[in-house]
């Protein structure tokens, strides 16, 4: 154990993701998609006049979009290219000890400057700390904390194109945000025995990462009940589930049963990569429930080309296997008049 911890400790301070520039500049269309999806109506993100009225030079990007600009492209992800050899070696080290599963646990952002359309952002990620072995509800594992630094390019940034090393900028790039990103690399419970965990059985859908904040929701789903978490102090409904009310910060809550009616707020059709347990093409929709909350779910009983934004839908259920039931939605039956 001590030798393994020493091996892990050697990764601390190493660069996990070398400085990589965003493939695109900060731009209004992506800002528009973000704020509409998030329901953020602050006018400074899309209205130049409203932004100038606050003392800004024009529209700005939402601060939390810092991570969006530097996300890897689809082509890069499909090529299975690791960001660095350090990344490859760290994952191999953890995998070899049985810590093969991963779940993100928390993200701590700090913002220093606002981004505007035309800015280009870079990301550098350093391994800050790897914990000793910890026992969690998911299994034993190690928490890996990395520090991501987001920078706005200096003088040469306006002409920069993704993939070029940042050294050409002379090191004068302005830090706009930092993000401490923590993941748990864990050994799934039961993997030490001869019995293979359900998450690894071919043909089964991946298991949800259950915890004290969401287990009740999945238990209700097993009984074909779609519930919504409700604050018992102010009555606000919320989803995804969580320990605290975002409106009044109360920790007291109960649930209400959803009517099962809603509309399609947005959707995508997945064709690949093909993961066992799913049928393709796979329609994944954001459903706005009649009660006002939204959730992500598959759609059933409809061809991808027939799905439309704002179309009415009703609750359906996917009994994936004896241990997993998930809500889905199908086109609402037409009422006869």
Steps between C-alpha positions, in 0.01 A plus 500: 500500500776747591680428172180563306439828684855605421437417135183708500670784686758529224224629271425802721621821339516350152315656206199287415380714209764718333386849403238450231311778324128488437403394147272805470490854627238604753192560286140611534333191343652270764408748773144503369477120507634496857271766651190364327571148622581619853205739509728794584323822400771749604507742202875577524574172320316583176408870502784747438294793625411328826863400553626857438243632745687306770835656406619217276628547145240261360355154555699257712497123530356334812787430737420129528552461126878518553514122485281485189740689274787257560308171477656242269342475158296197398767395249771518765297295749413237239868465415558389863802728527604554861591863581850397613725207589454596866125446456560160338743390771277615788194315370707188433640512854156527657348238269774251580406521870131443424387864523327482164185706562474876520248754624535877527445618857536878505612805306622824660515797261657839564453777243727800442385658172210485259530361148363679195427386145827479308708389799683169470549290811766247593500225761790360701436223755739391775462209743479668838435212741420128510352381828575191700262211452150596618191288566186637331149378429609412148810310610855569612697744290716808468386860454696671223500880517621700203534876453376632166613848403310689230678784324406762246765536230738793486585699191534200271185329622269666250680328213554171683347176382440197719776247548794744506705506820447811713873567530471713185296750700795604713334396827298823533161331492247620759352249745122526481403205721631204697317177570584233753354184352475191718418147386484172687677207334353200678483123506128411465350310790495128424787514253722328756279190479443255220162656432524766233330833587183573305664808348751270326257232375481521120162615370388682816465874517759680714401530866420843643738632764269476801551720806301643790367780281356297212429144621137585583439609140618171351309300762179681401575427134504127577134541599427697181470826695661815367558722801625857530691625801322785680626744762264480797587854610438701182335238278750529214536191283845392385671252273769366489462394859718658767531559873421874501232721354648741246231757579501527880794269591285281721611141559144380561323327214247242390375385159194540281387265225531646152196489273713341229406765245745740340653634181826449311728789592795378291635172368790325329517175305801284588634263233840419651701403693275196546486389864356159592154519655368774272315486168613737225429754371438619858282804564612690811271789592477773757140478618330796663247354739159651555617589851784717362811291563702334224671165473699304243333185370475274197201521268304195391235425240622754246751520216783755538383700199156548656617657826427872527578771753197579721317181403285368787620175658389265774680272738614156397735258677806303399540188713858447392557200732372379839717755682459807278187687394521842339238753388461564131253704298283426197285728287184593688184331380280733299183598679178430315266797489 
